[in-house]
Amino acid sequence: MSDFSANDLRSGTVYTETVVYSPPEAYVNDVPYQLAIVELPSGRRVTGRILTGIDGERAHIGDSVAFAQFRNNVPFFSITNSRKQS
């Protein structure tokens, strides 16, 4: 993750997303979890994890997200503005 700092990742928009149900062995205790490619204001994209809301809300394409933290060099984002699908 050396190409990005927390400042670079401050905010972004979900470009695409998926939920992982069959993870690599290192992440088996996290299942299910959501991965997303987040487009940053600079136009660059980064893959990161989405922190699920209290009600289990998932991020959708087009949602605004904010950088929350790094865990084991993986960026985690929280949803700031959901375009919840109906």
A tleap script that builds the chain and sets N, CA, C and O, in Angstrom:
source leaprc.protein.ff14SB
mol = sequence {
  NMET SER ASP PHE SER ALA ASN ASP LEU ARG
  SER GLY THR VAL TYR THR GLU THR VAL VAL
  TYR SER PRO PRO GLU ALA TYR VAL ASN ASP
  VAL PRO TYR GLN LEU ALA ILE VAL GLU LEU
  PRO SER GLY ARG ARG VAL THR GLY ARG ILE
  LEU THR GLY ILE ASP GLY GLU ARG ALA HIE
  ILE GLY ASP SER VAL ALA PHE ALA GLN PHE
  ARG ASN ASN VAL PRO PHE PHE SER ILE THR
  ASN SER ARG LYS GLN CSER
}
set mol.1.N position { 0.838 -1.191 0.000 }
set mol.1.CA position { 0.000 0.000 0.000 }
set mol.1.C position { 0.873 1.241 0.000 }
set mol.1.O position { 0.382 2.332 0.292 }
set mol.2.N position { 2.132 1.107 -0.314 }
set mol.2.CA position { 3.064 2.218 -0.238 }
set mol.2.C position { 2.748 3.335 -1.227 }
set mol.2.O position { 3.250 4.448 -1.066 }
set mol.3.N position { 1.937 3.073 -2.238 }
set mol.3.CA position { 1.609 4.100 -3.216 }
set mol.3.C position { 0.592 5.110 -2.704 }
set mol.3.O position { 0.419 6.172 -3.302 }
set mol.4.N position { -0.083 4.791 -1.604 }
set mol.4.CA position { -1.139 5.649 -1.088 }
set mol.4.C position { -0.905 5.962 0.381 }
set mol.4.O position { -0.493 5.099 1.156 }
set mol.5.N position { -1.170 7.192 0.748 }
set mol.5.CA position { -1.156 7.567 2.163 }
set mol.5.C position { -2.605 7.751 2.605 }
set mol.5.O position { -3.510 7.795 1.772 }
set mol.6.N position { -2.821 7.857 3.899 }
set mol.6.CA position { -4.171 8.095 4.415 }
set mol.6.C position { -4.748 9.379 3.821 }
set mol.6.O position { -5.953 9.460 3.583 }
set mol.7.N position { -3.899 10.385 3.579 }
set mol.7.CA position { -4.369 11.643 2.996 }
set mol.7.C position { -4.861 11.442 1.559 }
set mol.7.O position { -5.859 12.042 1.159 }
set mol.8.N position { -4.166 10.600 0.779 }
set mol.8.CA position { -4.580 10.302 -0.595 }
set mol.8.C position { -5.945 9.635 -0.625 }
set mol.8.O position { -6.723 9.827 -1.560 }
set mol.9.N position { -6.229 8.848 0.413 }
set mol.9.CA position { -7.432 8.018 0.457 }
set mol.9.C position { -8.601 8.685 1.173 }
set mol.9.O position { -9.621 8.040 1.417 }
set mol.10.N position { -8.472 9.933 1.503 }
set mol.10.CA position { -9.453 10.627 2.356 }
set mol.10.C position { -10.907 10.328 1.975 }
set mol.10.O position { -11.727 10.075 2.858 }
set mol.11.N position { -11.239 10.351 0.698 }
set mol.11.CA position { -12.615 10.092 0.269 }
set mol.11.C position { -12.592 9.520 -1.145 }
set mol.11.O position { -11.571 9.550 -1.833 }
set mol.12.N position { -13.743 9.001 -1.557 }
set mol.12.CA position { -13.838 8.461 -2.902 }
set mol.12.C position { -15.242 7.995 -3.203 }
set mol.12.O position { -16.166 8.193 -2.414 }
set mol.13.N position { -15.387 7.365 -4.368 }
set mol.13.CA position { -16.673 6.855 -4.833 }
set mol.13.C position { -16.502 5.396 -5.218 }
set mol.13.O position { -15.516 5.024 -5.855 }
set mol.14.N position { -17.475 4.563 -4.825 }
set mol.14.CA position { -17.399 3.141 -5.152 }
set mol.14.C position { -17.551 2.978 -6.657 }
set mol.14.O position { -18.577 3.340 -7.233 }
set mol.15.N position { -16.512 2.427 -7.286 }
set mol.15.CA position { -16.502 2.173 -8.727 }
set mol.15.C position { -17.151 0.819 -9.022 }
set mol.15.O position { -17.932 0.691 -9.965 }
set mol.16.N position { -16.824 -0.183 -8.214 }
set mol.16.CA position { -17.449 -1.499 -8.293 }
set mol.16.C position { -17.256 -2.181 -6.951 }
set mol.16.O position { -16.404 -1.774 -6.161 }
set mol.17.N position { -18.048 -3.222 -6.688 }
set mol.17.CA position { -17.963 -3.889 -5.390 }
set mol.17.C position { -18.381 -5.347 -5.502 }
set mol.17.O position { -19.028 -5.752 -6.468 }
set mol.18.N position { -18.002 -6.125 -4.502 }
set mol.18.CA position { -18.416 -7.527 -4.411 }
set mol.18.C position { -18.379 -7.947 -2.954 }
set mol.18.O position { -17.708 -7.323 -2.132 }
set mol.19.N position { -19.105 -9.004 -2.643 }
set mol.19.CA position { -19.064 -9.590 -1.307 }
set mol.19.C position { -18.340 -10.924 -1.409 }
set mol.19.O position { -18.650 -11.748 -2.269 }
set mol.20.N position { -17.375 -11.124 -0.525 }
set mol.20.CA position { -16.563 -12.332 -0.523 }
set mol.20.C position { -17.143 -13.338 0.463 }
set mol.20.O position { -17.325 -13.039 1.643 }
set mol.21.N position { -17.431 -14.535 -0.042 }
set mol.21.CA position { -17.933 -15.628 0.788 }
set mol.21.C position { -16.922 -16.771 0.883 }
set mol.21.O position { -16.990 -17.571 1.816 }
set mol.22.N position { -15.995 -16.861 -0.055 }
set mol.22.CA position { -14.954 -17.902 -0.077 }
set mol.22.C position { -13.593 -17.214 -0.096 }
set mol.22.O position { -13.005 -17.023 -1.161 }
set mol.23.N position { -13.096 -16.846 1.074 }
set mol.23.CA position { -11.882 -16.034 1.146 }
set mol.23.C position { -10.612 -16.870 1.166 }
set mol.23.O position { -10.665 -18.089 1.327 }
set mol.24.N position { -9.466 -16.209 1.000 }
set mol.24.CA position { -8.200 -16.874 1.268 }
set mol.24.C position { -8.164 -17.266 2.754 }
set mol.24.O position { -8.867 -16.673 3.571 }
set mol.25.N position { -7.365 -18.240 3.086 }
set mol.25.CA position { -7.324 -18.761 4.454 }
set mol.25.C position { -7.109 -17.685 5.519 }
set mol.25.O position { -7.671 -17.775 6.611 }
set mol.26.N position { -6.312 -16.687 5.215 }
set mol.26.CA position { -6.010 -15.635 6.193 }
set mol.26.C position { -7.238 -14.816 6.593 }
set mol.26.O position { -7.228 -14.168 7.639 }
set mol.27.N position { -8.289 -14.835 5.779 }
set mol.27.CA position { -9.461 -13.999 6.040 }
set mol.27.C position { -10.727 -14.817 6.308 }
set mol.27.O position { -11.829 -14.272 6.266 }
set mol.28.N position { -10.585 -16.098 6.578 }
set mol.28.CA position { -11.747 -16.968 6.740 }
set mol.28.C position { -12.653 -16.519 7.894 }
set mol.28.O position { -13.864 -16.735 7.835 }
set mol.29.N position { -12.101 -15.910 8.923 }
set mol.29.CA position { -12.911 -15.460 10.056 }
set mol.29.C position { -13.685 -14.173 9.774 }
set mol.29.O position { -14.523 -13.773 10.582 }
set mol.30.N position { -13.424 -13.531 8.660 }
set mol.30.CA position { -14.082 -12.258 8.322 }
set mol.30.C position { -15.310 -12.428 7.435 }
set mol.30.O position { -16.025 -11.456 7.192 }
set mol.31.N position { -15.570 -13.623 6.951 }
set mol.31.CA position { -16.629 -13.874 5.967 }
set mol.31.C position { -18.001 -13.624 6.561 }
set mol.31.O position { -18.210 -13.933 7.735 }
set mol.32.N position { -18.951 -13.076 5.804 }
set mol.32.CA position { -18.742 -12.419 4.512 }
set mol.32.C position { -18.221 -10.996 4.715 }
set mol.32.O position { -18.508 -10.356 5.727 }
set mol.33.N position { -17.461 -10.519 3.748 }
set mol.33.CA position { -16.990 -9.137 3.800 }
set mol.33.C position { -17.043 -8.542 2.404 }
set mol.33.O position { -17.028 -9.254 1.400 }
set mol.34.N position { -17.106 -7.222 2.368 }
set mol.34.CA position { -17.264 -6.515 1.098 }
set mol.34.C position { -15.944 -5.883 0.675 }
set mol.34.O position { -15.277 -5.207 1.459 }
set mol.35.N position { -15.585 -6.119 -0.581 }
set mol.35.CA position { -14.446 -5.466 -1.220 }
set mol.35.C position { -14.989 -4.467 -2.232 }
set mol.35.O position { -16.051 -4.676 -2.819 }
set mol.36.N position { -14.259 -3.393 -2.429 }
set mol.36.CA position { -14.675 -2.410 -3.432 }
set mol.36.C position { -13.449 -1.814 -4.095 }
set mol.36.O position { -12.382 -1.717 -3.489 }
set mol.37.N position { -13.614 -1.420 -5.336 }
set mol.37.CA position { -12.634 -0.559 -5.988 }
set mol.37.C position { -13.190 0.848 -5.830 }
set mol.37.O position { -14.294 1.158 -6.275 }
set mol.38.N position { -12.395 1.684 -5.184 }
set mol.38.CA position { -12.810 3.052 -4.873 }
set mol.38.C position { -12.062 4.013 -5.785 }
set mol.38.O position { -10.834 3.991 -5.867 }
set mol.39.N position { -12.829 4.858 -6.468 }
set mol.39.CA position { -12.219 5.892 -7.307 }
set mol.39.C position { -11.994 7.127 -6.453 }
set mol.39.O position { -12.921 7.657 -5.842 }
set mol.40.N position { -10.749 7.575 -6.422 }
set mol.40.CA position { -10.362 8.729 -5.622 }
set mol.40.C position { -10.563 10.011 -6.421 }
set mol.40.O position { -10.662 9.957 -7.646 }
set mol.41.N position { -10.626 11.157 -5.758 }
set mol.41.CA position { -10.804 12.423 -6.477 }
set mol.41.C position { -9.747 12.671 -7.554 }
set mol.41.O position { -10.007 13.375 -8.531 }
set mol.42.N position { -8.548 12.091 -7.376 }
set mol.42.CA position { -7.471 12.257 -8.363 }
set mol.42.C position { -7.706 11.432 -9.620 }
set mol.42.O position { -7.008 11.600 -10.621 }
set mol.43.N position { -8.715 10.516 -9.564 }
set mol.43.CA position { -8.971 9.625 -10.692 }
set mol.43.C position { -8.323 8.262 -10.522 }
set mol.43.O position { -8.657 7.319 -11.240 }
set mol.44.N position { -7.400 8.151 -9.578 }
set mol.44.CA position { -6.776 6.856 -9.294 }
set mol.44.C position { -7.784 5.959 -8.597 }
set mol.44.O position { -8.739 6.441 -7.988 }
set mol.45.N position { -7.569 4.656 -8.687 }
set mol.45.CA position { -8.461 3.693 -8.045 }
set mol.45.C position { -7.657 2.804 -7.111 }
set mol.45.O position { -6.495 2.492 -7.371 }
set mol.46.N position { -8.297 2.403 -6.023 }
set mol.46.CA position { -7.667 1.547 -5.033 }
set mol.46.C position { -8.677 0.495 -4.571 }
set mol.46.O position { -9.866 0.781 -4.433 }
set mol.47.N position { -8.194 -0.711 -4.336 }
set mol.47.CA position { -9.050 -1.765 -3.793 }
set mol.47.C position { -8.980 -1.715 -2.283 }
set mol.47.O position { -7.899 -1.604 -1.704 }
set mol.48.N position { -10.139 -1.799 -1.646 }
set mol.48.CA position { -10.181 -1.771 -0.192 }
set mol.48.C position { -11.404 -2.493 0.335 }
set mol.48.O position { -12.252 -2.949 -0.432 }
set mol.49.N position { -11.484 -2.590 1.627 }
set mol.49.CA position { -12.614 -3.212 2.291 }
set mol.49.C position { -13.603 -2.134 2.704 }
set mol.49.O position { -13.229 -0.993 2.976 }
set mol.50.N position { -14.873 -2.520 2.744 }
set mol.50.CA position { -15.940 -1.623 3.183 }
set mol.50.C position { -16.384 -2.056 4.573 }
set mol.50.O position { -16.683 -3.229 4.798 }
set mol.51.N position { -16.428 -1.114 5.499 }
set mol.51.CA position { -16.948 -1.392 6.834 }
set mol.51.C position { -18.468 -1.406 6.746 }
set mol.51.O position { -19.083 -0.431 6.314 }
set mol.52.N position { -19.055 -2.496 7.153 }
set mol.52.CA position { -20.505 -2.653 7.091 }
set mol.52.C position { -21.156 -1.807 8.165 }
set mol.52.O position { -20.662 -1.739 9.290 }
set mol.53.N position { -22.270 -1.157 7.822 }
set mol.53.CA position { -23.006 -0.343 8.777 }
set mol.53.C position { -23.642 -1.185 9.868 }
set mol.53.O position { -23.684 -2.411 9.765 }
set mol.54.N position { -24.129 -0.545 10.895 }
set mol.54.CA position { -24.766 -1.230 12.025 }
set mol.54.C position { -25.905 -2.122 11.555 }
set mol.54.O position { -26.104 -3.218 12.079 }
set mol.55.N position { -26.642 -1.652 10.577 }
set mol.55.CA position { -27.786 -2.420 10.070 }
set mol.55.C position { -27.385 -3.379 8.949 }
set mol.55.O position { -28.249 -3.912 8.252 }
set mol.56.N position { -26.080 -3.603 8.771 }
set mol.56.CA position { -25.607 -4.514 7.727 }
set mol.56.C position { -25.600 -3.900 6.340 }
set mol.56.O position { -25.455 -4.612 5.346 }
set mol.57.N position { -25.754 -2.584 6.264 }
set mol.57.CA position { -25.804 -1.897 4.980 }
set mol.57.C position { -24.514 -2.109 4.192 }
set mol.57.O position { -23.414 -1.971 4.727 }
set mol.58.N position { -24.669 -2.444 2.922 }
set mol.58.CA position { -23.551 -2.597 1.994 }
set mol.58.C position { -23.402 -1.339 1.165 }
set mol.58.O position { -24.356 -0.586 0.975 }
set mol.59.N position { -22.197 -1.123 0.676 }
set mol.59.CA position { -21.952 -0.039 -0.266 }
set mol.59.C position { -22.409 -0.485 -1.650 }
set mol.59.O position { -22.358 -1.669 -1.985 }
set mol.60.N position { -22.852 0.474 -2.441 }
set mol.60.CA position { -23.280 0.221 -3.816 }
set mol.60.C position { -22.467 1.105 -4.756 }
set mol.60.O position { -21.891 2.111 -4.343 }
set mol.61.N position { -22.433 0.717 -6.011 }
set mol.61.CA position { -21.741 1.517 -7.018 }
set mol.61.C position { -22.292 2.944 -6.972 }
set mol.61.O position { -23.505 3.153 -6.987 }
set mol.62.N position { -21.395 3.909 -6.916 }
set mol.62.CA position { -21.782 5.309 -6.862 }
set mol.62.C position { -21.842 5.885 -5.457 }
set mol.62.O position { -21.943 7.102 -5.301 }
set mol.63.N position { -21.783 5.045 -4.433 }
set mol.63.CA position { -21.804 5.547 -3.053 }
set mol.63.C position { -20.527 6.306 -2.742 }
set mol.63.O position { -19.452 5.973 -3.241 }
set mol.64.N position { -20.660 7.323 -1.917 }
set mol.64.CA position { -19.493 8.036 -1.403 }
set mol.64.C position { -18.976 7.294 -0.185 }
set mol.64.O position { -19.750 6.819 0.646 }
set mol.65.N position { -17.657 7.202 -0.090 }
set mol.65.CA position { -17.024 6.543 1.047 }
set mol.65.C position { -15.899 7.419 1.573 }
set mol.65.O position { -15.368 8.273 0.862 }
set mol.66.N position { -15.544 7.188 2.842 }
set mol.66.CA position { -14.445 7.915 3.470 }
set mol.66.C position { -13.459 6.902 4.042 }
set mol.66.O position { -13.849 5.856 4.560 }
set mol.67.N position { -12.193 7.229 3.939 }
set mol.67.CA position { -11.166 6.364 4.506 }
set mol.67.C position { -11.361 6.294 6.015 }
set mol.67.O position { -11.564 7.317 6.670 }
set mol.68.N position { -11.298 5.075 6.569 }
set mol.68.CA position { -11.461 4.888 8.007 }
set mol.68.C position { -10.135 4.524 8.671 }
set mol.68.O position { -9.756 5.120 9.679 }
set mol.69.N position { -9.425 3.535 8.099 }
set mol.69.CA position { -8.181 3.087 8.706 }
set mol.69.C position { -7.493 2.061 7.805 }
set mol.69.O position { -8.093 1.513 6.881 }
set mol.70.N position { -6.212 1.820 8.108 }
set mol.70.CA position { -5.485 0.707 7.514 }
set mol.70.C position { -5.497 -0.432 8.520 }
set mol.70.O position { -5.318 -0.207 9.717 }
set mol.71.N position { -5.706 -1.656 8.043 }
set mol.71.CA position { -5.531 -2.865 8.855 }
set mol.71.C position { -4.656 -3.798 8.040 }
set mol.71.O position { -5.044 -4.226 6.953 }
set mol.72.N position { -3.490 -4.114 8.553 }
set mol.72.CA position { -2.537 -4.968 7.820 }
set mol.72.C position { -2.291 -4.452 6.402 }
set mol.72.O position { -2.257 -5.227 5.445 }
set mol.73.N position { -2.122 -3.143 6.280 }
set mol.73.CA position { -1.858 -2.462 5.007 }
set mol.73.C position { -3.025 -2.494 4.029 }
set mol.73.O position { -2.846 -2.184 2.851 }
set mol.74.N position { -4.206 -2.858 4.488 }
set mol.74.CA position { -5.406 -2.850 3.653 }
set mol.74.C position { -6.239 -1.633 4.052 }
set mol.74.O position { -6.543 -1.460 5.232 }
set mol.75.N position { -6.616 -0.777 3.079 }
set mol.75.CA position { -7.452 0.370 3.440 }
set mol.75.C position { -8.899 -0.063 3.674 }
set mol.75.O position { -9.458 -0.854 2.913 }
set mol.76.N position { -9.488 0.469 4.736 }
set mol.76.CA position { -10.896 0.247 5.040 }
set mol.76.C position { -11.626 1.570 4.877 }
set mol.76.O position { -11.136 2.620 5.293 }
set mol.77.N position { -12.809 1.506 4.264 }
set mol.77.CA position { -13.628 2.685 4.009 }
set mol.77.C position { -14.986 2.527 4.683 }
set mol.77.O position { -15.486 1.412 4.834 }
set mol.78.N position { -15.575 3.638 5.083 }
set mol.78.CA position { -16.939 3.628 5.606 }
set mol.78.C position { -17.828 4.394 4.628 }
set mol.78.O position { -17.372 5.298 3.928 }
set mol.79.N position { -19.092 4.016 4.596 }
set mol.79.CA position { -20.065 4.637 3.693 }
set mol.79.C position { -20.456 5.997 4.262 }
set mol.79.O position { -20.806 6.105 5.437 }
set mol.80.N position { -20.395 7.039 3.422 }
set mol.80.CA position { -20.795 8.369 3.881 }
set mol.80.C position { -22.082 8.849 3.222 }
set mol.80.O position { -22.798 9.677 3.785 }
set mol.81.N position { -22.381 8.333 2.030 }
set mol.81.CA position { -23.588 8.746 1.324 }
set mol.81.C position { -24.024 7.587 0.445 }
set mol.81.O position { -23.431 7.323 -0.601 }
set mol.82.N position { -25.070 6.900 0.884 }
set mol.82.CA position { -25.524 5.709 0.168 }
set mol.82.C position { -26.536 6.051 -0.913 }
set mol.82.O position { -27.454 6.846 -0.707 }
set mol.83.N position { -26.346 5.435 -2.059 }
set mol.83.CA position { -27.341 5.508 -3.142 }
set mol.83.C position { -28.071 4.178 -3.153 }
set mol.83.O position { -28.136 3.493 -4.173 }
set mol.84.N position { -28.614 3.831 -2.006 }
set mol.84.CA position { -29.221 2.506 -1.794 }
set mol.84.C position { -30.123 2.122 -2.945 }
set mol.84.O position { -30.987 2.888 -3.372 }
set mol.85.N position { -29.900 0.905 -3.440 }
set mol.85.CA position { -30.671 0.372 -4.550 }
set mol.85.C position { -32.059 -0.032 -4.053 }
set mol.85.O position { -32.182 -0.566 -2.950 }
set mol.86.N position { -33.083 0.208 -4.828 }
set mol.86.CA position { -34.428 -0.176 -4.426 }
set mol.86.C position { -34.808 -1.493 -5.068 }
set mol.86.O position { -35.913 -1.990 -4.851 }
savepdb mol mol.pdb
quit
